[in-house]
């Protein structure tokens, strides 16, 4: 339920295909990708899973900031005073992680909508959401309490118990049984302390628990590559890790890979009985999540009532303007190229782009548009 791959930029390693291969080895029937603040891997996840009969679960690890609205308004400010910059920085520091999964197709569309809104309205280093934005997906999303970098977990680790309980109460009140406590099976130094606190809260408040490994790579041997990625993100080297004067953050633990069931149960940060109970809840939750096929049809608007006729007319006009004689060779090549455009459903794409280019040239001059590139740029 909680895995990062290469789309958690320089914080995750491994392709969707590698994940699928590992799951087949472990006989695990499906998985969720919860990359940081984006859903870029979901189509590949869907495609690779479908090919081998696995069930994809579509998720995301949102960037959660309770001050999103104030930060959004500050970002709109035309002035950029020292006071504004300091306030912006202060609010930006209060950003946390939040694990969210789609229950169904509607939930998946909710994740897209919520994240798109965050990108457009409140992007400060990351696309930021808040509770008000998240609750627009009530009924179609599963919410987890999150990793050690979540608002709830961070509050507990810092001793702000009431703050954590208030947040849990908020999620329980609105998301009801779609809110889960997320235990983790890792060797993070404070994970056992955090798990113990979360277990107590879940028992006191009758909240179901799930378990994840917060995996950031596929196999144990990938840990070093992941570490190199994190060093590159910080513009640092291995020498910097040994320098006490430089604070370079990497995962000191080397177990953020996709674990077997037994490895989760045997992990010292979580008693076996709790692990087994959480794994059962994982399976129950997985069975409730609805499978759906991706709609990959072209979503472009129709350019006209008869786009093929318009395209052929445009081609005829173009040949005349460029003084190209319609020889047998030219006619054969044209038919081949037109056939490719028609078969791939790109007639409207070419007409729309052509219209944009013509408008741009008329408005700003012929040099405002490049010569084109790729197969279209090199075609007749």
C-alpha positions as CSV (number, residue, x, y, z in Angstrom):
1,X,0.0,0.0,0.0
2,X,3.0,2.4,0.3
3,X,5.6,2.2,-2.4
4,X,7.8,4.8,-4.1
5,X,9.5,4.3,-7.5
6,X,11.5,6.6,-9.8
7,X,8.7,9.1,-9.9
8,X,9.4,10.1,-6.3
9,X,12.1,12.1,-7.9
10,X,15.6,11.1,-6.5
11,X,13.8,9.5,-3.5
12,X,12.6,6.4,-5.1
13,X,14.3,3.8,-7.4
14,X,13.0,1.1,-9.7
15,X,10.5,0.9,-12.5
16,X,6.9,-0.3,-12.5
17,X,8.0,-3.5,-14.4
18,X,10.6,-4.3,-11.7
19,X,8.0,-3.9,-9.0
20,X,5.6,-6.2,-10.8
21,X,8.3,-8.8,-11.3
22,X,9.1,-8.7,-7.6
23,X,5.4,-9.1,-6.6
24,X,5.1,-12.1,-8.9
25,X,8.1,-13.7,-7.1
26,X,6.5,-13.1,-3.7
27,X,3.0,-14.1,-4.9
28,X,1.5,-10.8,-3.9
29,X,-1.7,-10.0,-5.9
30,X,-1.3,-6.3,-6.3
31,X,0.2,-3.0,-5.1
32,X,-0.2,0.7,-4.7
33,X,2.2,3.4,-5.9
34,X,2.2,6.4,-3.5
35,X,4.8,8.7,-5.1
36,X,5.4,12.1,-3.6
37,X,3.0,14.7,-4.9
38,X,2.4,13.1,-8.3
39,X,0.6,10.4,-10.1
40,X,2.9,10.1,-13.1
41,X,3.6,6.4,-12.8
42,X,-0.1,5.2,-12.6
43,X,-0.6,4.5,-16.3
44,X,2.6,2.3,-16.4
45,X,1.5,0.7,-13.1
46,X,-1.8,-0.1,-14.7
47,X,-0.3,-1.4,-18.0
48,X,2.4,-3.6,-16.3
49,X,-0.1,-5.0,-13.7
50,X,-2.8,-5.8,-16.3
51,X,-0.3,-7.7,-18.5
52,X,0.4,-10.2,-15.7
53,X,-2.9,-10.2,-13.9
54,X,-2.1,-8.1,-10.9
55,X,-4.5,-5.6,-9.4
56,X,-3.2,-2.0,-9.3
57,X,-4.2,0.3,-6.5
58,X,-3.8,3.9,-7.3
59,X,-2.5,6.1,-4.5
60,X,-0.4,9.2,-3.7
61,X,1.6,10.6,-0.8
62,X,0.2,14.1,-0.7
63,X,2.1,17.1,0.7
64,X,-0.2,18.2,3.5
65,X,-0.1,21.7,4.9
66,X,-2.7,23.1,7.2
67,X,-1.8,26.6,6.2
68,X,-2.3,26.0,2.5
69,X,-4.9,28.8,2.0
70,X,-2.7,31.5,3.6
71,X,0.3,30.3,1.6
72,X,-1.8,30.3,-1.5
73,X,-2.7,33.9,-1.0
74,X,0.9,34.9,-0.2
75,X,2.0,33.3,-3.5
76,X,-0.4,35.6,-5.3
77,X,1.2,38.7,-3.9
78,X,2.9,40.8,-6.5
79,X,5.2,42.3,-3.9
80,X,8.2,40.1,-2.7
81,X,9.3,41.8,0.5
82,X,11.6,40.3,3.1
83,X,8.6,39.9,5.4
84,X,6.6,38.0,2.8
85,X,9.5,35.8,2.0
86,X,10.1,34.9,5.6
87,X,6.4,34.2,6.2
88,X,6.3,32.0,3.1
89,X,9.3,30.1,4.3
90,X,7.8,29.7,7.7
91,X,4.6,28.3,6.4
92,X,6.3,26.1,3.9
93,X,8.2,24.3,6.7
94,X,4.9,23.1,8.1
95,X,4.4,20.6,5.3
96,X,3.9,16.9,6.0
97,X,3.2,13.6,4.2
98,X,-0.2,11.9,3.9
99,X,-0.9,8.5,2.3
100,X,-4.1,8.3,0.3
101,X,-5.5,5.5,-1.9
102,X,-8.4,5.5,-4.4
103,X,-11.3,3.2,-3.5
104,X,-12.6,3.2,-7.0
105,X,-12.4,5.1,-10.3
106,X,-14.2,8.1,-8.8
107,X,-11.6,8.2,-6.1
108,X,-8.8,8.0,-8.7
109,X,-10.3,11.0,-10.5
110,X,-10.6,12.8,-7.1
111,X,-6.9,12.2,-6.5
112,X,-6.1,13.7,-10.0
113,X,-8.4,16.7,-9.3
114,X,-7.1,17.4,-5.8
115,X,-3.5,17.2,-6.9
116,X,-4.1,19.3,-10.0
117,X,-5.7,22.0,-7.7
118,X,-2.7,21.8,-5.5
119,X,-0.3,22.3,-8.4
120,X,-2.3,25.2,-9.8
121,X,-3.2,27.1,-6.6
122,X,-0.7,26.3,-4.0
123,X,2.6,25.0,-5.3
124,X,5.4,26.0,-3.0
125,X,8.3,23.6,-3.5
126,X,5.6,20.9,-3.7
127,X,1.9,20.8,-4.6
128,X,0.2,21.5,-1.2
129,X,-3.2,20.2,-0.1
130,X,-5.1,20.8,3.2
131,X,-8.0,19.1,4.9
132,X,-10.7,21.1,3.2
133,X,-9.3,20.2,-0.2
134,X,-8.9,16.5,0.8
135,X,-12.4,16.1,2.1
136,X,-13.9,16.9,-1.3
137,X,-13.0,13.2,-2.0
138,X,-14.9,11.8,1.0
139,X,-16.5,8.4,0.2
140,X,-14.0,7.6,-2.6
141,X,-10.7,7.7,-0.8
142,X,-8.9,5.7,1.9
143,X,-6.7,7.9,4.2
144,X,-3.8,6.5,6.2
145,X,-2.2,8.2,9.2
146,X,1.0,8.2,7.3
147,X,4.8,7.7,7.6
148,X,7.0,9.3,10.3
149,X,6.9,12.5,8.2
150,X,3.1,12.8,8.5
151,X,1.4,15.4,10.7
152,X,0.0,12.8,13.1
153,X,3.3,10.9,13.4
154,X,5.5,14.0,13.7
155,X,3.2,15.3,16.5
156,X,3.5,12.0,18.4
157,X,7.3,11.9,18.0
158,X,7.5,15.4,19.2
159,X,5.3,14.7,22.3
160,X,2.3,16.7,21.1
161,X,-0.2,14.0,21.9
162,X,-3.2,16.3,22.0
163,X,-2.3,17.7,18.6
164,X,-2.1,14.2,17.1
165,X,-5.4,13.2,18.7
166,X,-7.2,16.2,17.4
167,X,-6.0,15.5,13.9
168,X,-7.1,11.8,14.2
169,X,-10.5,12.9,15.5
170,X,-10.9,15.2,12.5
171,X,-10.2,12.4,10.1
172,X,-12.4,10.0,12.0
173,X,-15.3,12.5,12.1
174,X,-15.3,13.1,8.3
175,X,-13.8,9.9,6.7
176,X,-15.3,7.4,9.3
177,X,-14.1,3.9,8.6
178,X,-12.1,5.0,5.5
179,X,-9.4,6.3,7.9
180,X,-6.7,3.8,9.0
181,X,-3.8,3.8,11.3
182,X,-0.6,3.1,9.3
183,X,1.9,1.0,11.1
184,X,5.3,0.5,9.5
185,X,7.7,-2.4,9.3
186,X,11.1,-0.6,9.0
187,X,14.3,-0.3,11.1
188,X,13.9,3.4,11.6
189,X,15.2,4.2,15.1
190,X,11.9,5.7,16.3
191,X,9.6,3.4,14.5
192,X,8.9,1.1,17.4
193,X,8.1,4.0,19.7
194,X,5.8,5.4,17.0
195,X,4.1,2.1,16.3
196,X,3.4,1.6,20.0
197,X,1.8,5.0,20.3
198,X,-0.3,4.4,17.2
199,X,-1.4,1.0,18.4
200,X,-2.6,2.4,21.7
201,X,-4.5,5.2,19.9
202,X,-6.1,2.7,17.5
203,X,-7.3,0.5,20.4
204,X,-8.6,3.4,22.4
205,X,-10.5,4.8,19.4
206,X,-11.4,1.6,17.6
207,X,-9.5,2.4,14.4
208,X,-8.4,-0.4,12.1
209,X,-4.6,-0.7,11.5
210,X,-2.8,-1.5,8.2
211,X,0.9,-2.1,7.8
212,X,3.3,-0.9,5.1
213,X,7.1,-1.0,4.5
214,X,7.3,2.5,3.0
215,X,9.5,0.9,0.3
216,X,11.6,3.2,-1.8
217,X,13.3,0.6,-3.9
218,X,12.6,-3.0,-5.0
219,X,15.4,-5.3,-3.7
220,X,17.7,-5.0,-0.6
221,X,20.7,-4.6,-2.9
222,X,19.1,-1.4,-4.4
223,X,19.8,0.5,-1.1
224,X,23.1,1.9,-2.3
225,X,21.7,3.2,-5.6
226,X,18.9,4.9,-3.6
227,X,21.5,6.5,-1.3
228,X,23.3,7.9,-4.4
229,X,20.0,9.3,-5.6
230,X,19.5,11.1,-2.3
231,X,23.0,12.4,-2.2
232,X,22.5,13.8,-5.7
233,X,19.3,15.5,-4.6
234,X,21.3,17.2,-1.9
235,X,24.2,18.0,-4.2
236,X,26.4,16.0,-1.9
237,X,29.0,13.2,-1.9
238,X,29.9,10.3,0.3
239,X,32.7,12.4,1.8
240,X,30.0,14.9,2.9
241,X,28.3,12.1,4.9
242,X,31.4,11.8,7.1
243,X,31.7,15.6,7.6
244,X,30.2,16.6,10.9
245,X,29.8,20.2,9.7
246,X,27.5,19.1,6.8
247,X,24.0,18.0,7.4
248,X,23.2,15.5,4.6
249,X,20.0,13.5,4.9
250,X,19.9,10.0,3.6
251,X,18.2,6.8,4.9
252,X,20.7,5.4,7.4
253,X,18.5,2.2,7.5
254,X,18.9,-0.2,4.5
255,X,15.5,-2.0,4.7
256,X,13.2,0.2,2.6
257,X,12.7,-2.5,0.0
258,X,9.6,-4.7,-0.8
259,X,9.5,-7.2,2.0
260,X,8.1,-10.7,2.3
261,X,5.2,-11.3,4.7
262,X,7.6,-13.1,7.0
263,X,10.1,-10.2,7.0
264,X,7.2,-7.9,8.1
265,X,6.2,-10.2,10.9
266,X,9.8,-10.7,12.1
267,X,10.6,-7.0,12.2
268,X,11.5,-5.9,15.7
269,X,9.6,-2.6,15.6
270,X,6.3,-4.4,15.6
271,X,5.0,-7.4,17.6
272,X,4.1,-10.3,15.4
273,X,0.5,-10.4,16.6
274,X,0.0,-6.8,15.5
275,X,1.7,-7.4,12.2
276,X,-0.5,-10.4,11.4
277,X,-3.6,-8.5,12.4
278,X,-2.6,-5.5,10.2
279,X,-1.7,-7.8,7.3
280,X,-5.2,-9.3,7.5
281,X,-6.7,-5.8,7.4
282,X,-4.5,-5.1,4.4
283,X,-6.0,-8.1,2.6
284,X,-9.5,-7.1,3.5
285,X,-9.0,-3.5,2.3
286,X,-7.3,-4.7,-0.9
287,X,-10.4,-6.9,-1.7
288,X,-12.7,-3.9,-1.2
289,X,-10.8,-1.6,-3.6
290,X,-12.5,-1.7,-7.0
291,X,-10.6,-2.7,-10.1
292,X,-11.3,-0.5,-13.2
293,X,-9.8,-0.1,-16.6
294,X,-8.1,3.1,-17.6
295,X,-9.8,5.1,-20.3
296,X,-6.9,5.8,-22.7
297,X,-9.0,7.2,-25.5
298,X,-8.0,10.5,-27.0
299,X,-9.6,13.4,-25.1
300,X,-8.9,16.2,-27.6
301,X,-11.8,18.4,-28.6
302,X,-13.2,17.9,-32.1
303,X,-11.7,20.6,-34.5
304,X,-14.7,20.5,-36.8
305,X,-17.7,18.4,-37.9
306,X,-15.5,16.8,-40.6
307,X,-11.9,16.9,-39.5
308,X,-10.6,14.4,-42.1
309,X,-12.0,16.6,-44.9
310,X,-10.4,19.7,-43.3
311,X,-7.0,17.9,-43.0
312,X,-7.0,16.8,-46.6
313,X,-7.9,20.3,-47.8
314,X,-5.1,21.7,-45.6
315,X,-2.6,19.2,-47.2
316,X,-3.8,20.2,-50.7
317,X,-3.3,23.9,-49.9
318,X,0.1,23.2,-48.4
319,X,1.3,21.3,-51.5
320,X,0.2,24.3,-53.7
321,X,1.9,26.9,-51.4
322,X,5.1,24.9,-51.4
323,X,5.0,24.2,-55.2
324,X,5.1,20.5,-54.7
325,X,4.0,18.5,-57.7
326,X,1.7,15.7,-57.0
327,X,3.7,12.9,-58.6
328,X,3.1,9.2,-58.1
329,X,5.9,9.1,-55.4
330,X,4.5,12.1,-53.5
331,X,0.9,10.7,-53.7
332,X,2.0,7.4,-52.3
333,X,4.0,9.0,-49.5
334,X,1.0,11.3,-48.6
335,X,-1.4,8.4,-48.4
336,X,1.0,6.5,-46.1
337,X,1.4,9.5,-43.8
338,X,-2.3,10.4,-43.7
339,X,-3.1,6.7,-43.0
340,X,-0.8,6.8,-39.9
341,X,-2.5,10.0,-38.6
342,X,-6.0,8.5,-39.1
343,X,-5.1,5.1,-37.6
344,X,-3.6,6.7,-34.4
345,X,-6.6,9.1,-34.0
346,X,-4.4,12.2,-34.3
347,X,-6.4,14.2,-37.0
348,X,-7.7,16.7,-34.5
349,X,-4.3,17.0,-32.8
350,X,-2.6,18.1,-36.1
351,X,-5.5,20.4,-37.0
352,X,-5.5,22.1,-33.5
353,X,-1.7,22.4,-33.5
354,X,-1.7,23.8,-37.1
355,X,-4.3,26.4,-36.0
356,X,-2.2,27.4,-33.0
357,X,0.9,27.8,-35.2
358,X,-0.9,29.8,-37.9
359,X,-2.3,32.1,-35.2
360,X,1.1,32.6,-33.6
361,X,2.8,33.4,-37.0
362,X,0.1,35.9,-37.9
363,X,0.3,37.5,-34.4
364,X,4.0,37.5,-33.8
365,X,5.6,36.8,-37.1
366,X,6.9,33.7,-38.9
367,X,10.1,33.5,-36.7
368,X,8.0,33.1,-33.5
369,X,7.5,29.4,-34.4
370,X,10.3,26.8,-34.8
371,X,10.7,24.4,-37.7
372,X,9.2,21.4,-35.8
373,X,10.9,18.2,-34.7
374,X,10.5,14.5,-34.8
375,X,8.7,12.4,-37.3
376,X,6.0,15.1,-38.0
377,X,8.6,17.8,-38.5
378,X,10.4,15.5,-41.0
379,X,7.3,14.3,-42.9
380,X,5.8,15.5,-46.2
